[in-house]
Amino acid sequence: MDFNDSREEATFRNEAREWLVANAPTAADLTGLDDMGQAKLWQKRKADAGWACIRWPKEYGG
């Protein structure tokens, strides 16, 4: 088994890591929000950036 990333995998990993560092909510972002509010904030950030979506297989119209 090869555990080394391909060039594409390494690029994706770095892009994802950089996005998380820049966009993961901080304690200040979450102040005053209940659990649902915190979850909605995080889901919105991911969705706005294209990092969260419902996936449908191509054979079913995705």
TIDRENBA-831495 format. One record per residue: residue number from 1; x, y, z of N, C-alpha, C, O in turn. Coordinates in steps of 0.2 Angstrom, whole numbers, plus 5000, padded with zeros to 4 digits. Example, Ala and Ser with C-alpha at 12.3 -4.5 7.8 and 13.67 -1.06 7.14 Angstrom:
2
<site><pos>1</pos><n_xx>5066</n_xx><n_yy>4972</n_yy><n_zz>5039</n_zz><ca_xx>5062</ca_xx><ca_yy>4978</ca_yy><ca_zz>5039</ca_zz><c_xx>5066</c_xx><c_yy>4984</c_yy><c_zz>5039</c_zz><o_xx>5071</o_xx><o_yy>4983</o_yy><o_zz>5042</o_zz></site>
<site><pos>2</pos><n_xx>5064</n_xx><n_yy>4989</n_yy><n_zz>5035</n_zz><ca_xx>5068</ca_xx><ca_yy>4995</ca_yy><ca_zz>5036</ca_zz><c_xx>5064</c_xx><c_yy>5000</c_yy><c_zz>5039</c_zz><o_xx>5067</o_xx><o_yy>5006</o_yy><o_zz>5040</o_zz></site>
//
This chain:
62
<site><pos>1</pos><n_xx>5004</n_xx><n_yy>4994</n_yy><n_zz>5000</n_zz><ca_xx>5000</ca_xx><ca_yy>5000</ca_yy><ca_zz>5000</ca_zz><c_xx>5004</c_xx><c_yy>5006</c_yy><c_zz>5000</c_zz><o_xx>5009</o_xx><o_yy>5007</o_yy><o_zz>5004</o_zz></site>
<site><pos>2</pos><n_xx>5003</n_xx><n_yy>5011</n_yy><n_zz>4996</n_zz><ca_xx>5007</ca_xx><ca_yy>5017</ca_yy><ca_zz>4995</ca_zz><c_xx>5003</c_xx><c_yy>5023</c_yy><c_zz>4999</c_zz><o_xx>4998</o_xx><o_yy>5025</o_yy><o_zz>4997</o_zz></site>
<site><pos>3</pos><n_xx>5006</n_xx><n_yy>5025</n_yy><n_zz>5004</n_zz><ca_xx>5003</ca_xx><ca_yy>5031</ca_yy><ca_zz>5008</ca_zz><c_xx>5006</c_xx><c_yy>5038</c_yy><c_zz>5006</c_zz><o_xx>5004</o_xx><o_yy>5042</o_yy><o_zz>5009</o_zz></site>
<site><pos>4</pos><n_xx>5010</n_xx><n_yy>5038</n_yy><n_zz>5001</n_zz><ca_xx>5012</ca_xx><ca_yy>5044</ca_yy><ca_zz>4998</ca_zz><c_xx>5007</c_xx><c_yy>5048</c_yy><c_zz>4994</c_zz><o_xx>5004</o_xx><o_yy>5044</o_yy><o_zz>4990</o_zz></site>
<site><pos>5</pos><n_xx>5006</n_xx><n_yy>5054</n_yy><n_zz>4995</n_zz><ca_xx>5001</ca_xx><ca_yy>5058</ca_yy><ca_zz>4991</ca_zz><c_xx>5003</c_xx><c_yy>5058</c_yy><c_zz>4984</c_zz><o_xx>5009</o_xx><o_yy>5059</o_yy><o_zz>4982</o_zz></site>
<site><pos>6</pos><n_xx>4999</n_xx><n_yy>5058</n_yy><n_zz>4979</n_zz><ca_xx>5000</ca_xx><ca_yy>5060</ca_yy><ca_zz>4972</ca_zz><c_xx>5001</c_xx><c_yy>5068</c_yy><c_zz>4972</c_zz><o_xx>4999</o_xx><o_yy>5071</o_yy><o_zz>4977</o_zz></site>
<site><pos>7</pos><n_xx>5003</n_xx><n_yy>5071</n_yy><n_zz>4967</n_zz><ca_xx>5003</ca_xx><ca_yy>5078</ca_yy><ca_zz>4966</ca_zz><c_xx>4997</c_xx><c_yy>5081</c_yy><c_zz>4967</c_zz><o_xx>4996</o_xx><o_yy>5086</o_yy><o_zz>4971</o_zz></site>
<site><pos>8</pos><n_xx>4992</n_xx><n_yy>5078</n_yy><n_zz>4964</n_zz><ca_xx>4985</ca_xx><ca_yy>5081</ca_yy><ca_zz>4965</ca_zz><c_xx>4982</c_xx><c_yy>5080</c_yy><c_zz>4972</c_zz><o_xx>4979</o_xx><o_yy>5085</o_yy><o_zz>4974</o_zz></site>
<site><pos>9</pos><n_xx>4983</n_xx><n_yy>5075</n_yy><n_zz>4975</n_zz><ca_xx>4981</ca_xx><ca_yy>5074</ca_yy><ca_zz>4982</ca_zz><c_xx>4985</c_xx><c_yy>5079</c_yy><c_zz>4987</c_zz><o_xx>4981</o_xx><o_yy>5082</o_yy><o_zz>4991</o_zz></site>
<site><pos>10</pos><n_xx>4991</n_xx><n_yy>5080</n_yy><n_zz>4986</n_zz><ca_xx>4995</ca_xx><ca_yy>5085</ca_yy><ca_zz>4990</ca_zz><c_xx>4992</c_xx><c_yy>5092</c_yy><c_zz>4989</c_zz><o_xx>4991</o_xx><o_yy>5095</o_yy><o_zz>4994</o_zz></site>
<site><pos>11</pos><n_xx>4991</n_xx><n_yy>5093</n_yy><n_zz>4983</n_zz><ca_xx>4988</ca_xx><ca_yy>5100</ca_yy><ca_zz>4981</ca_zz><c_xx>4981</c_xx><c_yy>5101</c_yy><c_zz>4984</c_zz><o_xx>4980</o_xx><o_yy>5106</o_yy><o_zz>4988</o_zz></site>
<site><pos>12</pos><n_xx>4977</n_xx><n_yy>5096</n_yy><n_zz>4984</n_zz><ca_xx>4970</ca_xx><ca_yy>5096</ca_yy><ca_zz>4987</ca_zz><c_xx>4971</c_xx><c_yy>5097</c_yy><c_zz>4995</c_zz><o_xx>4967</o_xx><o_yy>5101</o_yy><o_zz>4998</o_zz></site>
<site><pos>13</pos><n_xx>4975</n_xx><n_yy>5093</n_yy><n_zz>4998</n_zz><ca_xx>4976</ca_xx><ca_yy>5093</ca_yy><ca_zz>5005</ca_zz><c_xx>4978</c_xx><c_yy>5100</c_yy><c_zz>5007</c_zz><o_xx>4976</o_xx><o_yy>5102</o_yy><o_zz>5012</o_zz></site>
<site><pos>14</pos><n_xx>4983</n_xx><n_yy>5103</n_yy><n_zz>5004</n_zz><ca_xx>4986</ca_xx><ca_yy>5109</ca_yy><ca_zz>5005</ca_zz><c_xx>4980</c_xx><c_yy>5115</c_yy><c_zz>5005</c_zz><o_xx>4979</o_xx><o_yy>5119</o_yy><o_zz>5009</o_zz></site>
<site><pos>15</pos><n_xx>4976</n_xx><n_yy>5114</n_yy><n_zz>4999</n_zz><ca_xx>4971</ca_xx><ca_yy>5119</ca_yy><ca_zz>4998</ca_zz><c_xx>4966</c_xx><c_yy>5118</c_yy><c_zz>5004</c_zz><o_xx>4963</o_xx><o_yy>5123</o_yy><o_zz>5006</o_zz></site>
<site><pos>16</pos><n_xx>4964</n_xx><n_yy>5112</n_yy><n_zz>5005</n_zz><ca_xx>4959</ca_xx><ca_yy>5111</ca_yy><ca_zz>5011</ca_zz><c_xx>4961</c_xx><c_yy>5114</c_yy><c_zz>5017</c_zz><o_xx>4958</o_xx><o_yy>5117</o_yy><o_zz>5021</o_zz></site>
<site><pos>17</pos><n_xx>4968</n_xx><n_yy>5112</n_yy><n_zz>5019</n_zz><ca_xx>4971</ca_xx><ca_yy>5114</ca_yy><ca_zz>5025</ca_zz><c_xx>4971</c_xx><c_yy>5122</c_yy><c_zz>5026</c_zz><o_xx>4969</o_xx><o_yy>5125</o_yy><o_zz>5031</o_zz></site>
<site><pos>18</pos><n_xx>4973</n_xx><n_yy>5125</n_yy><n_zz>5020</n_zz><ca_xx>4973</ca_xx><ca_yy>5133</ca_yy><ca_zz>5020</ca_zz><c_xx>4966</c_xx><c_yy>5136</c_yy><c_zz>5021</c_zz><o_xx>4965</o_xx><o_yy>5141</o_yy><o_zz>5025</o_zz></site>
<site><pos>19</pos><n_xx>4961</n_xx><n_yy>5133</n_yy><n_zz>5018</n_zz><ca_xx>4954</ca_xx><ca_yy>5135</ca_yy><ca_zz>5019</ca_zz><c_xx>4952</c_xx><c_yy>5135</c_yy><c_zz>5026</c_zz><o_xx>4949</o_xx><o_yy>5139</o_yy><o_zz>5028</o_zz></site>
<site><pos>20</pos><n_xx>4953</n_xx><n_yy>5129</n_yy><n_zz>5029</n_zz><ca_xx>4951</ca_xx><ca_yy>5128</ca_yy><ca_zz>5036</ca_zz><c_xx>4954</c_xx><c_yy>5133</c_yy><c_zz>5040</c_zz><o_xx>4951</o_xx><o_yy>5135</o_yy><o_zz>5045</o_zz></site>
<site><pos>21</pos><n_xx>4961</n_xx><n_yy>5134</n_yy><n_zz>5040</n_zz><ca_xx>4964</ca_xx><ca_yy>5139</ca_yy><ca_zz>5044</ca_zz><c_xx>4961</c_xx><c_yy>5146</c_yy><c_zz>5043</c_zz><o_xx>4960</o_xx><o_yy>5149</o_yy><o_zz>5048</o_zz></site>
<site><pos>22</pos><n_xx>4959</n_xx><n_yy>5147</n_yy><n_zz>5037</n_zz><ca_xx>4957</ca_xx><ca_yy>5154</ca_yy><ca_zz>5036</ca_zz><c_xx>4949</c_xx><c_yy>5155</c_yy><c_zz>5038</c_zz><o_xx>4947</o_xx><o_yy>5160</o_yy><o_zz>5039</o_zz></site>
<site><pos>23</pos><n_xx>4946</n_xx><n_yy>5149</n_yy><n_zz>5038</n_zz><ca_xx>4938</ca_xx><ca_yy>5150</ca_yy><ca_zz>5038</ca_zz><c_xx>4935</c_xx><c_yy>5146</c_yy><c_zz>5044</c_zz><o_xx>4929</o_xx><o_yy>5147</o_yy><o_zz>5045</o_zz></site>
<site><pos>24</pos><n_xx>4939</n_xx><n_yy>5142</n_yy><n_zz>5048</n_zz><ca_xx>4935</ca_xx><ca_yy>5138</ca_yy><ca_zz>5053</ca_zz><c_xx>4933</c_xx><c_yy>5143</c_yy><c_zz>5059</c_zz><o_xx>4937</o_xx><o_yy>5148</o_yy><o_zz>5060</o_zz></site>
<site><pos>25</pos><n_xx>4927</n_xx><n_yy>5143</n_yy><n_zz>5061</n_zz><ca_xx>4925</ca_xx><ca_yy>5148</ca_yy><ca_zz>5066</ca_zz><c_xx>4930</c_xx><c_yy>5148</c_yy><c_zz>5072</c_zz><o_xx>4932</o_xx><o_yy>5143</o_yy><o_zz>5075</o_zz></site>
<site><pos>26</pos><n_xx>4931</n_xx><n_yy>5154</n_yy><n_zz>5075</n_zz><ca_xx>4935</ca_xx><ca_yy>5155</ca_yy><ca_zz>5081</ca_zz><c_xx>4930</c_xx><c_yy>5155</c_yy><c_zz>5087</c_zz><o_xx>4924</o_xx><o_yy>5156</o_yy><o_zz>5086</o_zz></site>
<site><pos>27</pos><n_xx>4932</n_xx><n_yy>5155</n_yy><n_zz>5093</n_zz><ca_xx>4928</ca_xx><ca_yy>5156</ca_yy><ca_zz>5098</ca_zz><c_xx>4924</c_xx><c_yy>5163</c_yy><c_zz>5098</c_zz><o_xx>4918</o_xx><o_yy>5163</o_yy><o_zz>5100</o_zz></site>
<site><pos>28</pos><n_xx>4927</n_xx><n_yy>5168</n_yy><n_zz>5095</n_zz><ca_xx>4924</ca_xx><ca_yy>5174</ca_yy><ca_zz>5095</ca_zz><c_xx>4918</c_xx><c_yy>5174</c_yy><c_zz>5090</c_zz><o_xx>4913</o_xx><o_yy>5177</o_yy><o_zz>5091</o_zz></site>
<site><pos>29</pos><n_xx>4919</n_xx><n_yy>5170</n_yy><n_zz>5085</n_zz><ca_xx>4913</ca_xx><ca_yy>5169</ca_yy><ca_zz>5080</ca_zz><c_xx>4907</c_xx><c_yy>5166</c_yy><c_zz>5083</c_zz><o_xx>4902</o_xx><o_yy>5167</o_yy><o_zz>5081</o_zz></site>
<site><pos>30</pos><n_xx>4909</n_xx><n_yy>5162</n_yy><n_zz>5088</n_zz><ca_xx>4903</ca_xx><ca_yy>5158</ca_yy><ca_zz>5090</ca_zz><c_xx>4900</c_xx><c_yy>5160</c_yy><c_zz>5097</c_zz><o_xx>4895</o_xx><o_yy>5158</o_yy><o_zz>5099</o_zz></site>
<site><pos>31</pos><n_xx>4903</n_xx><n_yy>5166</n_yy><n_zz>5099</n_zz><ca_xx>4900</ca_xx><ca_yy>5169</ca_yy><ca_zz>5105</ca_zz><c_xx>4893</c_xx><c_yy>5171</c_yy><c_zz>5104</c_zz><o_xx>4891</o_xx><o_yy>5174</o_yy><o_zz>5099</o_zz></site>
<site><pos>32</pos><n_xx>4889</n_xx><n_yy>5169</n_yy><n_zz>5109</n_zz><ca_xx>4882</ca_xx><ca_yy>5171</ca_yy><ca_zz>5108</ca_zz><c_xx>4877</c_xx><c_yy>5166</c_yy><c_zz>5104</c_zz><o_xx>4871</o_xx><o_yy>5167</o_yy><o_zz>5104</o_zz></site>
<site><pos>33</pos><n_xx>4880</n_xx><n_yy>5161</n_yy><n_zz>5101</n_zz><ca_xx>4876</ca_xx><ca_yy>5157</ca_yy><ca_zz>5097</ca_zz><c_xx>4875</c_xx><c_yy>5150</c_yy><c_zz>5101</c_zz><o_xx>4880</o_xx><o_yy>5148</o_yy><o_zz>5104</o_zz></site>
<site><pos>34</pos><n_xx>4869</n_xx><n_yy>5147</n_yy><n_zz>5100</n_zz><ca_xx>4868</ca_xx><ca_yy>5141</ca_yy><ca_zz>5103</ca_zz><c_xx>4871</c_xx><c_yy>5135</c_yy><c_zz>5098</c_zz><o_xx>4874</o_xx><o_yy>5137</o_yy><o_zz>5093</o_zz></site>
<site><pos>35</pos><n_xx>4871</n_xx><n_yy>5129</n_yy><n_zz>5100</n_zz><ca_xx>4873</ca_xx><ca_yy>5124</ca_yy><ca_zz>5096</ca_zz><c_xx>4871</c_xx><c_yy>5124</c_yy><c_zz>5089</c_zz><o_xx>4875</o_xx><o_yy>5123</o_yy><o_zz>5084</o_zz></site>
<site><pos>36</pos><n_xx>4864</n_xx><n_yy>5125</n_yy><n_zz>5088</n_zz><ca_xx>4862</ca_xx><ca_yy>5125</ca_yy><ca_zz>5081</ca_zz><c_xx>4864</c_xx><c_yy>5131</c_yy><c_zz>5077</c_zz><o_xx>4866</o_xx><o_yy>5131</o_yy><o_zz>5071</o_zz></site>
<site><pos>37</pos><n_xx>4865</n_xx><n_yy>5137</n_yy><n_zz>5080</n_zz><ca_xx>4868</ca_xx><ca_yy>5143</ca_yy><ca_zz>5077</ca_zz><c_xx>4875</c_xx><c_yy>5142</c_yy><c_zz>5075</c_zz><o_xx>4877</o_xx><o_yy>5144</o_yy><o_zz>5070</o_zz></site>
<site><pos>38</pos><n_xx>4879</n_xx><n_yy>5138</n_yy><n_zz>5079</n_zz><ca_xx>4886</ca_xx><ca_yy>5137</ca_yy><ca_zz>5078</ca_zz><c_xx>4886</c_xx><c_yy>5132</c_yy><c_zz>5072</c_zz><o_xx>4890</o_xx><o_yy>5133</o_yy><o_zz>5067</o_zz></site>
<site><pos>39</pos><n_xx>4882</n_xx><n_yy>5127</n_yy><n_zz>5072</n_zz><ca_xx>4882</ca_xx><ca_yy>5122</ca_yy><ca_zz>5066</ca_zz><c_xx>4880</c_xx><c_yy>5126</c_yy><c_zz>5059</c_zz><o_xx>4883</o_xx><o_yy>5125</o_yy><o_zz>5054</o_zz></site>
<site><pos>40</pos><n_xx>4875</n_xx><n_yy>5130</n_yy><n_zz>5060</n_zz><ca_xx>4872</ca_xx><ca_yy>5134</ca_yy><ca_zz>5054</ca_zz><c_xx>4878</c_xx><c_yy>5138</c_yy><c_zz>5051</c_zz><o_xx>4879</o_xx><o_yy>5139</o_yy><o_zz>5045</o_zz></site>
<site><pos>41</pos><n_xx>4881</n_xx><n_yy>5142</n_yy><n_zz>5056</n_zz><ca_xx>4887</ca_xx><ca_yy>5146</ca_yy><ca_zz>5053</ca_zz><c_xx>4892</c_xx><c_yy>5142</c_yy><c_zz>5050</c_zz><o_xx>4894</o_xx><o_yy>5144</o_yy><o_zz>5044</o_zz></site>
<site><pos>42</pos><n_xx>4894</n_xx><n_yy>5137</n_yy><n_zz>5052</n_zz><ca_xx>4899</ca_xx><ca_yy>5132</ca_yy><ca_zz>5049</ca_zz><c_xx>4897</c_xx><c_yy>5130</c_yy><c_zz>5043</c_zz><o_xx>4901</o_xx><o_yy>5129</o_yy><o_zz>5038</o_zz></site>
<site><pos>43</pos><n_xx>4891</n_xx><n_yy>5127</n_yy><n_zz>5043</n_zz><ca_xx>4888</ca_xx><ca_yy>5124</ca_yy><ca_zz>5036</ca_zz><c_xx>4888</c_xx><c_yy>5130</c_yy><c_zz>5031</c_zz><o_xx>4889</o_xx><o_yy>5128</o_yy><o_zz>5025</o_zz></site>
<site><pos>44</pos><n_xx>4886</n_xx><n_yy>5136</n_yy><n_zz>5033</n_zz><ca_xx>4885</ca_xx><ca_yy>5141</ca_yy><ca_zz>5028</ca_zz><c_xx>4892</c_xx><c_yy>5143</c_yy><c_zz>5025</c_zz><o_xx>4893</o_xx><o_yy>5144</o_yy><o_zz>5019</o_zz></site>
<site><pos>45</pos><n_xx>4897</n_xx><n_yy>5143</n_yy><n_zz>5029</n_zz><ca_xx>4904</ca_xx><ca_yy>5145</ca_yy><ca_zz>5027</ca_zz><c_xx>4906</c_xx><c_yy>5140</c_yy><c_zz>5022</c_zz><o_xx>4909</o_xx><o_yy>5141</o_yy><o_zz>5017</o_zz></site>
<site><pos>46</pos><n_xx>4905</n_xx><n_yy>5133</n_yy><n_zz>5024</n_zz><ca_xx>4907</ca_xx><ca_yy>5128</ca_yy><ca_zz>5019</ca_zz><c_xx>4904</c_xx><c_yy>5128</c_yy><c_zz>5013</c_zz><o_xx>4907</o_xx><o_yy>5127</o_yy><o_zz>5007</o_zz></site>
<site><pos>47</pos><n_xx>4897</n_xx><n_yy>5129</n_yy><n_zz>5013</n_zz><ca_xx>4893</ca_xx><ca_yy>5129</ca_yy><ca_zz>5007</ca_zz><c_xx>4895</c_xx><c_yy>5135</c_yy><c_zz>5003</c_zz><o_xx>4895</o_xx><o_yy>5134</o_yy><o_zz>4997</o_zz></site>
<site><pos>48</pos><n_xx>4896</n_xx><n_yy>5141</n_yy><n_zz>5006</n_zz><ca_xx>4897</ca_xx><ca_yy>5147</ca_yy><ca_zz>5002</ca_zz><c_xx>4904</c_xx><c_yy>5146</c_yy><c_zz>4998</c_zz><o_xx>4905</o_xx><o_yy>5149</o_yy><o_zz>4992</o_zz></site>
<site><pos>49</pos><n_xx>4908</n_xx><n_yy>5142</n_yy><n_zz>5001</n_zz><ca_xx>4915</ca_xx><ca_yy>5141</ca_yy><ca_zz>4998</ca_zz><c_xx>4915</c_xx><c_yy>5135</c_yy><c_zz>4993</c_zz><o_xx>4920</o_xx><o_yy>5133</o_yy><o_zz>4990</o_zz></site>
<site><pos>50</pos><n_xx>4909</n_xx><n_yy>5131</n_yy><n_zz>4993</n_zz><ca_xx>4909</ca_xx><ca_yy>5125</ca_yy><ca_zz>4988</ca_zz><c_xx>4912</c_xx><c_yy>5119</c_yy><c_zz>4992</c_zz><o_xx>4913</o_xx><o_yy>5114</o_yy><o_zz>4988</o_zz></site>
<site><pos>51</pos><n_xx>4913</n_xx><n_yy>5119</n_yy><n_zz>4998</n_zz><ca_xx>4916</ca_xx><ca_yy>5113</ca_yy><ca_zz>5002</ca_zz><c_xx>4911</c_xx><c_yy>5109</c_yy><c_zz>5005</c_zz><o_xx>4912</o_xx><o_yy>5104</o_yy><o_zz>5007</o_zz></site>
<site><pos>52</pos><n_xx>4904</n_xx><n_yy>5110</n_yy><n_zz>5004</n_zz><ca_xx>4899</ca_xx><ca_yy>5106</ca_yy><ca_zz>5007</ca_zz><c_xx>4894</c_xx><c_yy>5106</c_yy><c_zz>5002</c_zz><o_xx>4891</o_xx><o_yy>5111</o_yy><o_zz>4999</o_zz></site>
<site><pos>53</pos><n_xx>4892</n_xx><n_yy>5099</n_yy><n_zz>5000</n_zz><ca_xx>4886</ca_xx><ca_yy>5099</ca_yy><ca_zz>4996</ca_zz><c_xx>4883</c_xx><c_yy>5091</c_yy><c_zz>4996</c_zz><o_xx>4887</o_xx><o_yy>5087</o_yy><o_zz>4999</o_zz></site>
<site><pos>54</pos><n_xx>4877</n_xx><n_yy>5091</n_yy><n_zz>4994</n_zz><ca_xx>4874</ca_xx><ca_yy>5084</ca_yy><ca_zz>4994</ca_zz><c_xx>4877</c_xx><c_yy>5081</c_yy><c_zz>4987</c_zz><o_xx>4876</o_xx><o_yy>5084</o_yy><o_zz>4982</o_zz></site>
<site><pos>55</pos><n_xx>4880</n_xx><n_yy>5075</n_yy><n_zz>4988</n_zz><ca_xx>4882</ca_xx><ca_yy>5072</ca_yy><ca_zz>4982</ca_zz><c_xx>4877</c_xx><c_yy>5067</c_yy><c_zz>4979</c_zz><o_xx>4875</o_xx><o_yy>5062</o_yy><o_zz>4983</o_zz></site>
<site><pos>56</pos><n_xx>4876</n_xx><n_yy>5067</n_yy><n_zz>4973</n_zz><ca_xx>4872</ca_xx><ca_yy>5062</ca_yy><ca_zz>4969</ca_zz><c_xx>4876</c_xx><c_yy>5059</c_yy><c_zz>4964</c_zz><o_xx>4879</o_xx><o_yy>5062</o_yy><o_zz>4960</o_zz></site>
<site><pos>57</pos><n_xx>4876</n_xx><n_yy>5052</n_yy><n_zz>4964</n_zz><ca_xx>4880</ca_xx><ca_yy>5049</ca_yy><ca_zz>4958</ca_zz><c_xx>4877</c_xx><c_yy>5051</c_yy><c_zz>4951</c_zz><o_xx>4871</o_xx><o_yy>5052</o_yy><o_zz>4950</o_zz></site>
<site><pos>58</pos><n_xx>4882</n_xx><n_yy>5051</n_yy><n_zz>4947</n_zz><ca_xx>4880</ca_xx><ca_yy>5053</ca_yy><ca_zz>4940</ca_zz><c_xx>4875</c_xx><c_yy>5049</c_yy><c_zz>4937</c_zz><o_xx>4871</o_xx><o_yy>5052</o_yy><o_zz>4933</o_zz></site>
<site><pos>59</pos><n_xx>4875</n_xx><n_yy>5043</n_yy><n_zz>4938</n_zz><ca_xx>4870</ca_xx><ca_yy>5039</ca_yy><ca_zz>4935</ca_zz><c_xx>4863</c_xx><c_yy>5040</c_yy><c_zz>4938</c_zz><o_xx>4858</o_xx><o_yy>5038</o_yy><o_zz>4935</o_zz></site>
<site><pos>60</pos><n_xx>4862</n_xx><n_yy>5044</n_yy><n_zz>4943</n_zz><ca_xx>4856</ca_xx><ca_yy>5047</ca_yy><ca_zz>4946</ca_zz><c_xx>4855</c_xx><c_yy>5054</c_yy><c_zz>4944</c_zz><o_xx>4850</o_xx><o_yy>5057</o_yy><o_zz>4948</o_zz></site>
<site><pos>61</pos><n_xx>4858</n_xx><n_yy>5057</n_yy><n_zz>4940</n_zz><ca_xx>4858</ca_xx><ca_yy>5064</ca_yy><ca_zz>4938</ca_zz><c_xx>4862</c_xx><c_yy>5069</c_yy><c_zz>4942</c_zz><o_xx>4862</o_xx><o_yy>5075</o_yy><o_zz>4941</o_zz></site>
<site><pos>62</pos><n_xx>4867</n_xx><n_yy>5066</n_yy><n_zz>4945</n_zz><ca_xx>4872</ca_xx><ca_yy>5071</ca_yy><ca_zz>4949</ca_zz><c_xx>4877</c_xx><c_yy>5074</c_yy><c_zz>4944</c_zz><o_xx>4882</o_xx><o_yy>5077</o_yy><o_zz>4947</o_zz></site>
//
